[in-house]
Amino acid sequence: MTNDIDLAPAWSLRLGGGYAERLPTLEQRYSDGLFLAIIQSGFSRMIGDPSLSKERNWQVDARVNWKYEYIRGRMGAFHSWVVDYITYNANLINDPQGSRLLRATNTDYATLAGMEFYTEADLVRGVQVFTSLNYLDGRDREINQPLAGIFPLEGRLGLRLTDTSDDQRWGLEWGLRCVDNQDRLATLSSSPGTGQSRSETELVTLETATPGFTTSYLRGYLRPRDNVSVTFGADNLFNNNYYEHLNLRIPAQGRFGQTAVLSPGLTPYIGIEVDY
């Protein structure tokens, strides 16, 4: 359920709340020692649990929008309370080095909270600057530790050029993608023994920290005719070496140290679409 409220001629507020359910996946239910590249590690073996409960999520949202003649934007936030969130219990295995044995399980209670920000401003006709910011935090409240698979703080800053004619034949965008370091590392409980709860077990940190990075990109489009569209661009313009927080790490730990799979270098692309 959402409700839009006009605050002023250029300002509005959107409030929302909702409820959702998600069933466990087939992997989470029936995996029998499969090697899966999850929790950063390529040596993760996953054991499913057919008795997993569905996740139940209550969420509230709030967003403020502003729209003036030369500047537009929005800023929003959300908070989710998830009952029976599906996570893992973890056991360390010495051979192969760094291997993890993960058992799917439900945690009684988890939270997800985040925010987003976006604004754009017209410098002159056909020229815009824009910026955005996104943040997400996830917590397993049963053991009071960060959840797995959470991306770090990320922002973008760029310049956009557009055709000001009615035909809108072309557009070009250049931007910077800035990603913060991630030190909120996934921490799971080990498999509980007889009579133990998850909160009473040993904690195992499975992710490793990721340094921040900045990359640049260029993308655009051409419409030489009404039925022909050409898209083009290039990612990582300056061919930086970096890796995303969830990129594969082999081995996760061991005497040979850590090997992180780097993200692609300079990557140009082009596409053509013709409508008949």
C-alpha positions as CSV (number, residue, x, y, z in Angstrom):
1,M,0.0,0.0,0.0
2,T,1.3,3.4,-0.9
3,N,0.1,7.0,-0.5
4,D,1.3,10.1,-2.2
5,I,1.1,13.4,-0.3
6,D,1.7,16.8,-1.9
7,L,3.8,18.9,0.5
8,A,4.3,22.0,-1.7
9,P,4.1,22.9,-5.4
10,A,7.5,21.2,-6.1
11,W,7.6,18.7,-3.3
12,S,5.8,15.4,-2.6
13,L,6.0,12.5,-0.2
14,R,5.3,8.9,-0.8
15,L,4.7,6.5,2.2
16,G,4.3,2.8,1.8
17,G,4.1,-0.4,3.6
18,G,3.8,-4.0,2.5
19,Y,4.0,-7.7,3.3
20,A,5.6,-10.4,1.1
21,E,6.5,-14.1,1.3
22,R,9.2,-16.1,-0.5
23,L,9.5,-19.8,-0.8
24,P,12.9,-21.5,-0.4
25,T,14.7,-22.3,-3.7
26,L,15.3,-25.8,-5.0
27,E,19.0,-25.4,-4.1
28,Q,18.2,-24.3,-0.6
29,R,15.9,-27.3,-0.1
30,Y,17.6,-30.2,-1.9
31,S,21.3,-29.5,-2.5
32,D,23.4,-32.6,-1.5
33,G,27.0,-31.3,-1.2
34,L,26.9,-29.3,-4.4
35,F,29.9,-27.0,-5.0
36,L,28.5,-23.5,-5.4
37,A,30.3,-20.2,-5.7
38,I,28.5,-18.4,-2.9
39,I,29.7,-16.4,0.2
40,Q,32.7,-15.4,-2.1
41,S,34.2,-18.8,-2.0
42,G,34.4,-21.2,-4.9
43,F,34.9,-24.1,-2.4
44,S,31.5,-23.8,-0.8
45,R,29.6,-27.1,-0.5
46,M,25.9,-26.6,0.2
47,I,23.5,-28.9,2.0
48,G,19.8,-28.2,1.6
49,D,17.0,-28.6,4.1
50,P,13.6,-29.8,2.8
51,S,11.9,-28.5,6.0
52,L,12.9,-24.9,5.5
53,S,10.1,-22.4,6.2
54,K,9.2,-19.6,3.8
55,E,10.5,-16.1,4.5
56,R,7.9,-13.5,5.7
57,N,8.8,-9.9,5.2
58,W,7.1,-6.7,6.6
59,Q,8.5,-3.5,5.1
60,V,7.9,0.2,5.3
61,D,9.1,2.8,2.8
62,A,9.3,6.6,2.6
63,R,10.4,8.8,-0.3
64,V,10.6,12.5,-0.8
65,N,10.5,13.9,-4.4
66,W,11.3,17.4,-5.6
67,K,10.8,18.8,-9.1
68,Y,11.7,22.3,-10.1
69,E,12.2,23.7,-13.6
70,Y,15.9,23.0,-13.6
71,I,16.5,20.5,-10.9
72,R,14.8,17.2,-10.0
73,G,15.5,14.5,-7.5
74,R,14.3,12.0,-4.9
75,M,15.5,10.6,-1.6
76,G,14.1,7.4,-0.1
77,A,14.6,4.9,2.7
78,F,13.2,1.5,3.7
79,H,13.3,-0.9,6.6
80,S,12.3,-4.6,6.4
81,W,11.7,-7.1,9.2
82,V,12.1,-10.6,7.9
83,V,10.9,-13.6,9.9
84,D,12.5,-17.0,9.0
85,Y,15.1,-15.4,6.8
86,I,17.0,-18.1,4.9
87,T,20.7,-18.2,5.7
88,Y,23.3,-20.8,6.4
89,N,25.2,-22.6,9.2
90,A,28.9,-22.9,8.4
91,N,31.5,-25.6,9.2
92,L,35.2,-25.2,8.2
93,I,36.8,-28.0,6.4
94,N,40.6,-28.4,6.1
95,D,40.8,-30.2,2.7
96,P,40.7,-28.5,0.2
97,Q,42.0,-25.5,2.0
98,G,39.5,-22.8,2.6
99,S,36.5,-25.0,1.9
100,R,33.2,-24.3,3.6
101,L,30.3,-26.6,4.3
102,L,27.1,-24.6,4.3
103,R,23.8,-25.9,5.6
104,A,20.7,-24.0,4.7
105,T,18.7,-22.9,7.7
106,N,16.2,-20.3,8.9
107,T,17.1,-17.5,11.3
108,D,14.3,-16.4,13.5
109,Y,14.6,-12.7,12.6
110,A,16.6,-10.6,10.2
111,T,16.5,-6.9,9.2
112,L,17.3,-5.1,5.9
113,A,17.5,-1.4,5.8
114,G,18.7,1.0,3.1
115,M,18.5,4.3,1.4
116,E,18.8,5.8,-2.1
117,F,19.4,9.3,-3.4
118,Y,19.2,10.7,-6.9
119,T,19.2,14.2,-8.3
120,E,19.8,15.9,-11.7
121,A,20.2,19.5,-12.7
122,D,20.1,21.2,-16.1
123,L,23.2,23.3,-16.7
124,V,22.1,24.6,-20.1
125,R,19.5,23.2,-22.6
126,G,20.5,19.6,-23.4
127,V,23.2,19.4,-20.7
128,Q,22.6,17.8,-17.3
129,V,24.7,16.7,-14.4
130,F,23.5,13.9,-12.1
131,T,24.5,12.1,-9.0
132,S,23.2,9.1,-7.0
133,L,23.9,7.2,-3.8
134,N,22.8,3.7,-2.6
135,Y,23.3,2.0,0.7
136,L,22.1,-1.3,2.2
137,D,22.6,-3.0,5.5
138,G,21.5,-6.5,6.5
139,R,21.7,-8.1,9.9
140,D,21.0,-11.5,11.3
141,R,19.4,-10.5,14.6
142,E,19.5,-13.9,16.1
143,I,23.3,-13.8,16.3
144,N,23.5,-10.0,15.8
145,Q,25.9,-10.3,12.8
146,P,26.0,-8.9,9.2
147,L,24.1,-11.0,6.5
148,A,25.9,-12.4,3.5
149,G,25.8,-10.9,0.0
150,I,25.4,-7.3,1.0
151,F,26.9,-4.7,-1.4
152,P,28.8,-1.7,-0.1
153,L,27.9,2.0,-0.3
154,E,27.9,3.0,-4.0
155,G,27.6,6.4,-5.7
156,R,27.6,7.8,-9.2
157,L,28.4,11.2,-10.7
158,G,28.1,12.1,-14.3
159,L,27.3,14.4,-17.2
160,R,24.6,13.8,-19.8
161,L,24.2,15.3,-23.2
162,T,20.9,14.9,-25.1
163,D,19.5,16.0,-28.5
164,T,17.1,18.9,-27.8
165,S,15.1,18.4,-31.0
166,D,11.7,16.7,-31.0
167,D,13.2,13.7,-32.7
168,Q,15.7,13.0,-29.9
169,R,18.1,11.4,-32.3
170,W,21.1,11.0,-30.0
171,G,22.3,11.0,-26.4
172,L,25.6,10.6,-24.6
173,E,26.5,10.0,-20.9
174,W,29.8,9.9,-19.1
175,G,30.0,9.0,-15.5
176,L,32.0,7.8,-12.5
177,R,31.1,4.9,-10.3
178,C,32.5,5.1,-6.8
179,V,32.2,2.1,-4.5
180,D,33.2,2.2,-0.8
181,N,35.2,-0.5,0.9
182,Q,33.1,-3.3,2.4
183,D,34.1,-4.3,5.9
184,R,30.7,-5.5,7.1
185,L,31.5,-9.1,6.5
186,A,29.1,-12.1,6.5
187,T,29.3,-13.9,9.8
188,L,27.5,-17.2,10.2
189,S,27.0,-19.5,13.1
190,S,28.4,-23.0,13.1
191,S,26.1,-26.0,13.1
192,P,24.4,-26.1,16.6
193,G,25.0,-29.2,18.7
194,T,22.3,-31.1,20.7
195,G,20.3,-28.6,22.8
196,Q,22.2,-25.6,21.4
197,S,20.6,-22.6,19.7
198,R,22.2,-20.7,16.8
199,S,23.1,-17.8,19.2
200,E,25.1,-20.2,21.4
201,T,27.3,-21.6,18.7
202,E,30.7,-20.5,17.5
203,L,30.7,-17.7,14.9
204,V,32.5,-18.1,11.6
205,T,33.4,-15.0,9.4
206,L,33.1,-16.2,5.8
207,E,33.7,-13.1,3.7
208,T,36.9,-11.1,3.4
209,A,37.1,-7.3,3.2
210,T,37.0,-5.6,-0.2
211,P,38.8,-2.3,-1.0
212,G,36.9,0.6,-2.5
213,F,37.3,1.6,-6.2
214,T,36.3,4.1,-8.8
215,T,35.6,3.3,-12.5
216,S,34.5,5.4,-15.4
217,Y,32.1,4.6,-18.2
218,L,30.7,6.1,-21.4
219,R,27.4,5.2,-23.1
220,G,25.1,6.6,-25.7
221,Y,22.6,6.1,-28.4
222,L,21.9,7.1,-32.0
223,R,18.6,7.0,-33.8
224,P,19.4,7.7,-37.5
225,R,15.9,6.7,-38.5
226,D,12.7,6.2,-36.6
227,N,13.0,2.4,-36.8
228,V,16.8,2.1,-36.2
229,S,18.5,2.5,-32.8
230,V,22.2,2.1,-32.1
231,T,23.5,1.8,-28.6
232,F,27.2,1.9,-27.7
233,G,29.6,2.5,-24.9
234,A,32.5,1.3,-22.8
235,D,32.9,0.3,-19.2
236,N,36.0,0.8,-17.1
237,L,37.4,3.4,-19.5
238,F,40.8,3.6,-17.8
239,N,41.3,-0.2,-17.4
240,N,41.5,-0.2,-13.6
241,N,42.2,-3.4,-11.7
242,Y,39.4,-3.9,-9.1
243,Y,37.0,-6.5,-7.8
244,E,33.4,-6.4,-6.6
245,H,32.7,-7.5,-3.0
246,L,30.9,-10.6,-4.2
247,N,33.5,-11.6,-6.8
248,L,34.9,-15.1,-6.5
249,R,37.8,-15.7,-4.1
250,I,39.9,-18.8,-4.4
251,P,40.9,-20.1,-2.0
252,A,38.9,-18.4,0.8
253,Q,41.9,-19.0,3.1
254,G,45.0,-21.1,3.1
255,R,48.8,-21.1,2.9
256,F,48.8,-19.8,-0.7
257,G,46.9,-16.7,0.3
258,Q,43.8,-15.3,-1.4
259,T,43.2,-15.0,-5.1
260,A,40.4,-12.6,-6.1
261,V,38.8,-12.8,-9.5
262,L,39.2,-9.3,-11.0
263,S,36.4,-7.6,-12.7
264,P,36.6,-6.9,-16.5
265,G,39.0,-4.3,-17.8
266,L,38.1,-1.8,-20.6
267,T,35.0,-3.3,-22.2
268,P,33.5,-1.6,-25.3
269,Y,30.1,-2.7,-26.7
270,I,27.7,-1.8,-29.5
271,G,24.2,-2.9,-30.4
272,I,21.8,-2.2,-33.3
273,E,18.0,-2.7,-33.2
274,V,15.9,-2.4,-36.3
275,D,12.0,-2.4,-36.1
276,Y,10.0,-3.5,-39.1
